[in-house]
């Protein structure tokens, strides 16, 4: 079980907090609004009222022992940036921050946070991917244009070996794992036969995965 602190209990922060709790982690929820803190007090490990633009208030939270601090403050960009500055001053190592603009993203990168999150943009990308490539269940961007994607094998590919599905060459996507019912085959050979509704986990560049999408439909 990991320990997470979520600063800002608006819709995004609350949703992240509750999902982390559902997954069995300990969550400290922090917000300046007493009504929001009261709303989630019984659903989180701990909930605290604090003005995180105040360095003393941030220090009193005792965040040094938390695995990750997620700054999920919404519209108050100044409070979000001040909070990050206070966290960095305290030596907090792993800070994730919700950003609402490109300018805020640039400042957060300069401050050296671990990750900048754009919830609306990321959700929009996921919806676009789902609409364009319905065989893709989920994907993880790794940076530098590379992705890990989870793909459901279509009925049309039932009984075919991977060699008949995949492109050849060093730039072609690679199959990392095939899951057939309860069995997982790691790094399957080219002669491995897939079946409808198997799940394939693949790695490749966005361009190579796009080029391959028509063969997976």
C-alpha positions, 0 to 999 in steps of 0.5 A, a space after each residue: 500500500 502506497 501513501 498519496 497526498 492529493 491537494 485540491 478536492 475538486 472533481 479531478 482531485 476527488 476522482 483521483 483520491 477515491 480511485 486510489 482509495 479503491 485500489 487500497 492505498 492511503 490518501 490524504 486529501 487537502 483543500 481550502 474549502 471546508 465543505 469539500 473536506 467535510 464531503 470526503 472526510 469519511 471516504 479518505 484516509 485523512 482529510 485536512 483544511 489548508 491554504 497551500 499558498 501559505 508555506 507554513 500550512 504546507 509544512 504542517 501537512 507533513 508530506 515528506 513521507 508520502 510516495 507522491 503528492 498530486 497538486 490538483 488545484 483547478 482554476 487558481 493557478 497562483 495557488 497551484 504554483 505557490 504550492 509547488 514552490 513550497 513543496 520543492 522547498 521542503 524537498 518533496 521528491 515526487 510531485 505531479 501537478 494538474 495544469 490548465 494551460 501551456 504557460 503553466 506547463 512551462 513554469 512547472 517544467 522549470 520547477 522540476 516536477 515529476 509529471 504535468 497532467 492535462 486531464 481534459 487533453 489526455 481524456 480527449 486523446 483517449 476518446 479520439 483514439 477509441 473512436 479512430 481505433 476501436 480495437 485499442 483498449 488502452 495505451 500508455 505514452 512513453 515519450 519520444 513518440 513511443 507507446 505501449 498499447 493493448 489491443 483486442 484481437 478481432 474475429 478476422 484475425 482468429 487463428 492467424 500466426 503473428 507473422 501473418 499480422 505483423 510487419 517486418 523490419 526494425 521499426 515495426 511494432 513489437 508484441 510484448 505479451 499475448 493474453 489468451 483467457 487466463 494464460 499470458 505468453 510473454 514475448 511470443 514467437 512469430 509463429 504464435 497463433 492468436 484467437 479472437 478476443 485475445 489481448 495483445 500488448 504491443 510497443 512501437 512508435 505512433 507512426 508504426 502503430 498507425 500504419 499497422 492499425 488497418 491490419 488489426 481491425 
